[in-house]
Amino acid sequence: MLVLTRKTNQSIMIGDDIEVSILSVAGEKVRIGIDAPRDIAVFRKEVYLAIDEGGAGPGDRPSARSSAHVAGSETDSEAGKTP
């Protein structure tokens, strides 16, 4: 496992197409942003494991962009928070 230290407004690149940015740090909560091509599925680990336990094959998994609503999470704007 590669371990990196980043500050707010810094990012890392995974390959040529995926950028992970640190948006904010407040106590133990870190907000990250992930910019990835639409064909790359991005899930929180607990959502990924729940989908995997459900026996869904790769073609049966929901798209990464719709997973937030499927999983019951919300974006900051939906939660009434501002960046």
Short mmCIF file of the C-alpha atoms (twelve columns), coordinates in Angstrom:
data_MODEL
# 
_entry.id   MODEL 
# 
loop_
_atom_site.group_PDB 
_atom_site.id 
_atom_site.type_symbol 
_atom_site.label_atom_id 
_atom_site.label_alt_id 
_atom_site.label_comp_id 
_atom_site.label_asym_id 
_atom_site.label_seq_id 
_atom_site.Cartn_x 
_atom_site.Cartn_y 
_atom_site.Cartn_z 
_atom_site.pdbx_PDB_model_num 
ATOM 1  C CA . MET A 1  0.000   0.000   0.000   1 
ATOM 2  C CA . LEU A 2  1.309   3.414   -0.955  1 
ATOM 3  C CA . VAL A 3  0.739   5.988   1.806   1 
ATOM 4  C CA . LEU A 4  0.829   9.668   0.871   1 
ATOM 5  C CA . THR A 5  0.410   12.891  2.819   1 
ATOM 6  C CA . ARG A 6  -1.655  15.601  1.154   1 
ATOM 7  C CA . LYS A 7  -3.083  18.923  2.309   1 
ATOM 8  C CA . THR A 8  -6.371  20.572  1.420   1 
ATOM 9  C CA . ASN A 9  -6.549  21.507  -2.277  1 
ATOM 10 C CA . GLN A 10 -3.806  19.033  -3.193  1 
ATOM 11 C CA . SER A 11 -4.378  15.906  -5.250  1 
ATOM 12 C CA . ILE A 12 -2.868  12.687  -6.503  1 
ATOM 13 C CA . MET A 13 -3.110  11.088  -9.927  1 
ATOM 14 C CA . ILE A 14 -3.865  7.413   -10.549 1 
ATOM 15 C CA . GLY A 15 -2.707  6.675   -14.058 1 
ATOM 16 C CA . ASP A 16 -3.473  9.377   -16.609 1 
ATOM 17 C CA . ASP A 17 -7.225  9.607   -16.055 1 
ATOM 18 C CA . ILE A 18 -8.049  9.526   -12.330 1 
ATOM 19 C CA . GLU A 19 -7.464  12.460  -9.987  1 
ATOM 20 C CA . VAL A 20 -8.179  12.222  -6.252  1 
ATOM 21 C CA . SER A 21 -8.364  15.650  -4.577  1 
ATOM 22 C CA . ILE A 22 -8.464  16.537  -0.889  1 
ATOM 23 C CA . LEU A 23 -11.321 19.019  -0.590  1 
ATOM 24 C CA . SER A 24 -11.329 19.596  3.168   1 
ATOM 25 C CA . VAL A 25 -10.215 18.168  6.478   1 
ATOM 26 C CA . ALA A 26 -12.289 18.728  9.633   1 
ATOM 27 C CA . GLY A 27 -11.297 16.667  12.654  1 
ATOM 28 C CA . GLU A 28 -11.445 13.010  11.642  1 
ATOM 29 C CA . LYS A 29 -13.527 13.709  8.528   1 
ATOM 30 C CA . VAL A 30 -11.762 14.087  5.186   1 
ATOM 31 C CA . ARG A 31 -13.742 15.131  2.090   1 
ATOM 32 C CA . ILE A 32 -12.258 13.891  -1.160  1 
ATOM 33 C CA . GLY A 33 -13.215 14.448  -4.760  1 
ATOM 34 C CA . ILE A 34 -12.625 11.833  -7.430  1 
ATOM 35 C CA . ASP A 35 -12.446 12.819  -11.075 1 
ATOM 36 C CA . ALA A 36 -12.546 9.661   -13.189 1 
ATOM 37 C CA . PRO A 37 -13.823 8.652   -16.622 1 
ATOM 38 C CA . ARG A 38 -17.495 7.668   -16.632 1 
ATOM 39 C CA . ASP A 39 -16.618 4.073   -17.515 1 
ATOM 40 C CA . ILE A 40 -14.660 3.645   -14.245 1 
ATOM 41 C CA . ALA A 41 -16.917 2.524   -11.385 1 
ATOM 42 C CA . VAL A 42 -16.264 4.413   -8.139  1 
ATOM 43 C CA . PHE A 43 -17.938 3.194   -4.933  1 
ATOM 44 C CA . ARG A 44 -17.470 3.618   -1.209  1 
ATOM 45 C CA . LYS A 45 -16.032 0.316   0.035   1 
ATOM 46 C CA . GLU A 46 -19.115 -0.612  2.080   1 
ATOM 47 C CA . VAL A 47 -21.325 -0.097  -0.984  1 
ATOM 48 C CA . TYR A 48 -18.972 -2.150  -3.157  1 
ATOM 49 C CA . LEU A 49 -18.988 -4.992  -0.618  1 
ATOM 50 C CA . ALA A 50 -22.791 -4.895  -0.331  1 
ATOM 51 C CA . ILE A 51 -23.114 -5.103  -4.113  1 
ATOM 52 C CA . ASP A 52 -20.550 -7.911  -4.227  1 
ATOM 53 C CA . GLU A 53 -22.339 -9.866  -1.460  1 
ATOM 54 C CA . GLY A 54 -25.591 -9.531  -3.394  1 
ATOM 55 C CA . GLY A 55 -24.075 -11.737 -6.075  1 
ATOM 56 C CA . ALA A 56 -24.219 -9.102  -8.791  1 
ATOM 57 C CA . GLY A 57 -21.872 -9.751  -11.666 1 
ATOM 58 C CA . PRO A 58 -19.827 -6.915  -13.176 1 
ATOM 59 C CA . GLY A 59 -22.487 -6.283  -15.818 1 
ATOM 60 C CA . ASP A 60 -25.234 -6.165  -13.188 1 
ATOM 61 C CA . ARG A 61 -23.669 -3.496  -11.004 1 
ATOM 62 C CA . PRO A 62 -25.191 -0.008  -10.989 1 
ATOM 63 C CA . SER A 63 -23.170 2.706   -12.656 1 
ATOM 64 C CA . ALA A 64 -20.735 4.609   -10.486 1 
ATOM 65 C CA . ARG A 65 -22.578 7.858   -11.109 1 
ATOM 66 C CA . SER A 66 -25.911 6.489   -9.827  1 
ATOM 67 C CA . SER A 67 -24.466 4.602   -6.840  1 
ATOM 68 C CA . ALA A 68 -24.931 7.484   -4.389  1 
ATOM 69 C CA . HIS A 69 -28.702 7.326   -4.743  1 
ATOM 70 C CA . VAL A 70 -28.776 3.535   -4.805  1 
ATOM 71 C CA . ALA A 71 -26.735 3.412   -1.612  1 
ATOM 72 C CA . GLY A 72 -28.782 6.071   0.157   1 
ATOM 73 C CA . SER A 73 -25.940 8.540   0.537   1 
ATOM 74 C CA . GLU A 74 -26.233 12.154  -0.420  1 
ATOM 75 C CA . THR A 75 -23.988 14.813  -1.814  1 
ATOM 76 C CA . ASP A 76 -23.182 17.899  0.232   1 
ATOM 77 C CA . SER A 77 -25.580 19.957  -1.871  1 
ATOM 78 C CA . GLU A 78 -28.380 17.450  -1.248  1 
ATOM 79 C CA . ALA A 79 -27.637 17.520  2.472   1 
ATOM 80 C CA . GLY A 80 -27.962 21.302  2.530   1 
ATOM 81 C CA . LYS A 81 -24.249 21.855  3.101   1 
ATOM 82 C CA . THR A 82 -22.081 24.260  1.226   1 
ATOM 83 C CA . PRO A 83 -18.489 23.582  0.187   1 
# 
